[in-house]
Amino acid sequence: MATGTATIEVLFFARIAEDLGIRHKTQALPAPIQIHDWLIELKQQYPQLESIAGLKIAVNQEYAGPTDLIRPGDEVALFEPVTGG
């Protein structure tokens, strides 16, 4: 985690990475933002995310909910729910 920077590191996994054609990006984030609001902005940039049900988010390797904050310097990971048998 790079503290003191106005960016976040975004990691994409599995089908999400395949659909978007990227696995990692650095994104400007000058101020904290709720995950829900950040996802709205991300889906505007990547409309393919709309078709993926149940997106999960981790911030700094911990599951996060829609009202949790993403802050500059954070690492954010997007992935689908894991199912097992």
PyMOL CGO cylinders between C-alpha atoms (Angstrom):
from pymol import cmd
from pymol.cgo import CYLINDER

trace = [
    CYLINDER, 0.00, 0.00, 0.00, 1.43, 3.32, -1.05, 0.3, 1, 1, 1, 1, 1, 1,
    CYLINDER, 1.43, 3.32, -1.05, 0.37, 5.80, 1.61, 0.3, 1, 1, 1, 1, 1, 1,
    CYLINDER, 0.37, 5.80, 1.61, 0.22, 9.49, 0.88, 0.3, 1, 1, 1, 1, 1, 1,
    CYLINDER, 0.22, 9.49, 0.88, -0.56, 9.07, -2.81, 0.3, 1, 1, 1, 1, 1, 1,
    CYLINDER, -0.56, 9.07, -2.81, -3.71, 10.20, -4.57, 0.3, 1, 1, 1, 1, 1, 1,
    CYLINDER, -3.71, 10.20, -4.57, -4.14, 6.88, -6.36, 0.3, 1, 1, 1, 1, 1, 1,
    CYLINDER, -4.14, 6.88, -6.36, -5.40, 3.38, -5.65, 0.3, 1, 1, 1, 1, 1, 1,
    CYLINDER, -5.40, 3.38, -5.65, -4.29, 0.06, -7.09, 0.3, 1, 1, 1, 1, 1, 1,
    CYLINDER, -4.29, 0.06, -7.09, -7.19, -1.90, -8.60, 0.3, 1, 1, 1, 1, 1, 1,
    CYLINDER, -7.19, -1.90, -8.60, -6.86, -5.65, -9.14, 0.3, 1, 1, 1, 1, 1, 1,
    CYLINDER, -6.86, -5.65, -9.14, -9.25, -7.66, -11.32, 0.3, 1, 1, 1, 1, 1, 1,
    CYLINDER, -9.25, -7.66, -11.32, -9.57, -11.45, -10.99, 0.3, 1, 1, 1, 1, 1, 1,
    CYLINDER, -9.57, -11.45, -10.99, -10.94, -14.42, -12.98, 0.3, 1, 1, 1, 1, 1, 1,
    CYLINDER, -10.94, -14.42, -12.98, -13.82, -13.66, -15.36, 0.3, 1, 1, 1, 1, 1, 1,
    CYLINDER, -13.82, -13.66, -15.36, -13.72, -9.97, -14.51, 0.3, 1, 1, 1, 1, 1, 1,
    CYLINDER, -13.72, -9.97, -14.51, -10.12, -9.70, -15.71, 0.3, 1, 1, 1, 1, 1, 1,
    CYLINDER, -10.12, -9.70, -15.71, -10.97, -11.72, -18.81, 0.3, 1, 1, 1, 1, 1, 1,
    CYLINDER, -10.97, -11.72, -18.81, -14.03, -9.61, -19.66, 0.3, 1, 1, 1, 1, 1, 1,
    CYLINDER, -14.03, -9.61, -19.66, -12.14, -6.33, -19.18, 0.3, 1, 1, 1, 1, 1, 1,
    CYLINDER, -12.14, -6.33, -19.18, -8.88, -7.49, -20.72, 0.3, 1, 1, 1, 1, 1, 1,
    CYLINDER, -8.88, -7.49, -20.72, -6.84, -6.16, -17.79, 0.3, 1, 1, 1, 1, 1, 1,
    CYLINDER, -6.84, -6.16, -17.79, -5.71, -7.51, -14.44, 0.3, 1, 1, 1, 1, 1, 1,
    CYLINDER, -5.71, -7.51, -14.44, -4.40, -4.37, -12.79, 0.3, 1, 1, 1, 1, 1, 1,
    CYLINDER, -4.40, -4.37, -12.79, -4.67, -0.61, -13.04, 0.3, 1, 1, 1, 1, 1, 1,
    CYLINDER, -4.67, -0.61, -13.04, -3.66, 2.44, -11.08, 0.3, 1, 1, 1, 1, 1, 1,
    CYLINDER, -3.66, 2.44, -11.08, -6.53, 4.86, -10.68, 0.3, 1, 1, 1, 1, 1, 1,
    CYLINDER, -6.53, 4.86, -10.68, -6.56, 8.45, -9.47, 0.3, 1, 1, 1, 1, 1, 1,
    CYLINDER, -6.56, 8.45, -9.47, -8.47, 8.90, -6.21, 0.3, 1, 1, 1, 1, 1, 1,
    CYLINDER, -8.47, 8.90, -6.21, -7.94, 12.33, -4.69, 0.3, 1, 1, 1, 1, 1, 1,
    CYLINDER, -7.94, 12.33, -4.69, -10.38, 11.79, -1.77, 0.3, 1, 1, 1, 1, 1, 1,
    CYLINDER, -10.38, 11.79, -1.77, -12.05, 8.89, 0.05, 0.3, 1, 1, 1, 1, 1, 1,
    CYLINDER, -12.05, 8.89, 0.05, -15.15, 7.46, -1.62, 0.3, 1, 1, 1, 1, 1, 1,
    CYLINDER, -15.15, 7.46, -1.62, -17.76, 4.88, -0.61, 0.3, 1, 1, 1, 1, 1, 1,
    CYLINDER, -17.76, 4.88, -0.61, -17.47, 1.58, -2.46, 0.3, 1, 1, 1, 1, 1, 1,
    CYLINDER, -17.47, 1.58, -2.46, -21.01, 1.92, -3.82, 0.3, 1, 1, 1, 1, 1, 1,
    CYLINDER, -21.01, 1.92, -3.82, -20.21, 5.28, -5.43, 0.3, 1, 1, 1, 1, 1, 1,
    CYLINDER, -20.21, 5.28, -5.43, -16.85, 4.07, -6.71, 0.3, 1, 1, 1, 1, 1, 1,
    CYLINDER, -16.85, 4.07, -6.71, -18.51, 1.05, -8.35, 0.3, 1, 1, 1, 1, 1, 1,
    CYLINDER, -18.51, 1.05, -8.35, -20.99, 3.32, -10.15, 0.3, 1, 1, 1, 1, 1, 1,
    CYLINDER, -20.99, 3.32, -10.15, -18.06, 5.27, -11.62, 0.3, 1, 1, 1, 1, 1, 1,
    CYLINDER, -18.06, 5.27, -11.62, -16.15, 2.08, -12.48, 0.3, 1, 1, 1, 1, 1, 1,
    CYLINDER, -16.15, 2.08, -12.48, -19.19, 0.59, -14.25, 0.3, 1, 1, 1, 1, 1, 1,
    CYLINDER, -19.19, 0.59, -14.25, -19.44, 3.75, -16.36, 0.3, 1, 1, 1, 1, 1, 1,
    CYLINDER, -19.44, 3.75, -16.36, -15.85, 3.18, -17.46, 0.3, 1, 1, 1, 1, 1, 1,
    CYLINDER, -15.85, 3.18, -17.46, -16.29, -0.61, -17.83, 0.3, 1, 1, 1, 1, 1, 1,
    CYLINDER, -16.29, -0.61, -17.83, -19.92, -1.39, -18.79, 0.3, 1, 1, 1, 1, 1, 1,
    CYLINDER, -19.92, -1.39, -18.79, -19.02, -5.11, -18.94, 0.3, 1, 1, 1, 1, 1, 1,
    CYLINDER, -19.02, -5.11, -18.94, -19.18, -5.13, -15.13, 0.3, 1, 1, 1, 1, 1, 1,
    CYLINDER, -19.18, -5.13, -15.13, -22.95, -4.63, -15.25, 0.3, 1, 1, 1, 1, 1, 1,
    CYLINDER, -22.95, -4.63, -15.25, -23.45, -8.23, -16.43, 0.3, 1, 1, 1, 1, 1, 1,
    CYLINDER, -23.45, -8.23, -16.43, -21.48, -9.75, -13.55, 0.3, 1, 1, 1, 1, 1, 1,
    CYLINDER, -21.48, -9.75, -13.55, -23.77, -10.62, -10.65, 0.3, 1, 1, 1, 1, 1, 1,
    CYLINDER, -23.77, -10.62, -10.65, -22.56, -10.45, -7.08, 0.3, 1, 1, 1, 1, 1, 1,
    CYLINDER, -22.56, -10.45, -7.08, -19.32, -8.54, -7.47, 0.3, 1, 1, 1, 1, 1, 1,
    CYLINDER, -19.32, -8.54, -7.47, -17.20, -8.82, -4.35, 0.3, 1, 1, 1, 1, 1, 1,
    CYLINDER, -17.20, -8.82, -4.35, -14.79, -6.14, -3.21, 0.3, 1, 1, 1, 1, 1, 1,
    CYLINDER, -14.79, -6.14, -3.21, -11.79, -6.36, -0.94, 0.3, 1, 1, 1, 1, 1, 1,
    CYLINDER, -11.79, -6.36, -0.94, -9.94, -3.30, 0.29, 0.3, 1, 1, 1, 1, 1, 1,
    CYLINDER, -9.94, -3.30, 0.29, -6.42, -3.97, 1.49, 0.3, 1, 1, 1, 1, 1, 1,
    CYLINDER, -6.42, -3.97, 1.49, -7.17, -7.72, 1.36, 0.3, 1, 1, 1, 1, 1, 1,
    CYLINDER, -7.17, -7.72, 1.36, -10.29, -7.52, 3.57, 0.3, 1, 1, 1, 1, 1, 1,
    CYLINDER, -10.29, -7.52, 3.57, -13.86, -7.94, 2.37, 0.3, 1, 1, 1, 1, 1, 1,
    CYLINDER, -13.86, -7.94, 2.37, -15.66, -4.61, 2.22, 0.3, 1, 1, 1, 1, 1, 1,
    CYLINDER, -15.66, -4.61, 2.22, -19.30, -3.55, 1.96, 0.3, 1, 1, 1, 1, 1, 1,
    CYLINDER, -19.30, -3.55, 1.96, -21.01, -0.86, -0.11, 0.3, 1, 1, 1, 1, 1, 1,
    CYLINDER, -21.01, -0.86, -0.11, -20.73, 1.85, 2.54, 0.3, 1, 1, 1, 1, 1, 1,
    CYLINDER, -20.73, 1.85, 2.54, -17.08, 1.17, 3.41, 0.3, 1, 1, 1, 1, 1, 1,
    CYLINDER, -17.08, 1.17, 3.41, -14.57, 3.75, 2.23, 0.3, 1, 1, 1, 1, 1, 1,
    CYLINDER, -14.57, 3.75, 2.23, -11.79, 3.46, -0.30, 0.3, 1, 1, 1, 1, 1, 1,
    CYLINDER, -11.79, 3.46, -0.30, -8.98, 5.87, 0.50, 0.3, 1, 1, 1, 1, 1, 1,
    CYLINDER, -8.98, 5.87, 0.50, -6.02, 7.10, -1.53, 0.3, 1, 1, 1, 1, 1, 1,
    CYLINDER, -6.02, 7.10, -1.53, -3.22, 4.57, -1.24, 0.3, 1, 1, 1, 1, 1, 1,
    CYLINDER, -3.22, 4.57, -1.24, -5.57, 1.57, -0.86, 0.3, 1, 1, 1, 1, 1, 1,
    CYLINDER, -5.57, 1.57, -0.86, -5.49, -1.66, -2.86, 0.3, 1, 1, 1, 1, 1, 1,
    CYLINDER, -5.49, -1.66, -2.86, -8.92, -2.66, -4.17, 0.3, 1, 1, 1, 1, 1, 1,
    CYLINDER, -8.92, -2.66, -4.17, -9.68, -6.09, -5.59, 0.3, 1, 1, 1, 1, 1, 1,
    CYLINDER, -9.68, -6.09, -5.59, -12.77, -7.07, -7.60, 0.3, 1, 1, 1, 1, 1, 1,
    CYLINDER, -12.77, -7.07, -7.60, -13.83, -10.69, -7.93, 0.3, 1, 1, 1, 1, 1, 1,
    CYLINDER, -13.83, -10.69, -7.93, -16.86, -12.91, -8.22, 0.3, 1, 1, 1, 1, 1, 1,
    CYLINDER, -16.86, -12.91, -8.22, -18.20, -14.94, -5.30, 0.3, 1, 1, 1, 1, 1, 1,
    CYLINDER, -18.20, -14.94, -5.30, -16.40, -18.24, -4.87, 0.3, 1, 1, 1, 1, 1, 1,
    CYLINDER, -16.40, -18.24, -4.87, -18.55, -21.35, -4.94, 0.3, 1, 1, 1, 1, 1, 1,
    CYLINDER, -18.55, -21.35, -4.94, -17.60, -24.82, -3.94, 0.3, 1, 1, 1, 1, 1, 1,
    CYLINDER, -17.60, -24.82, -3.94, -19.06, -28.28, -4.04, 0.3, 1, 1, 1, 1, 1, 1,
]
cmd.load_cgo(trace, "trace")
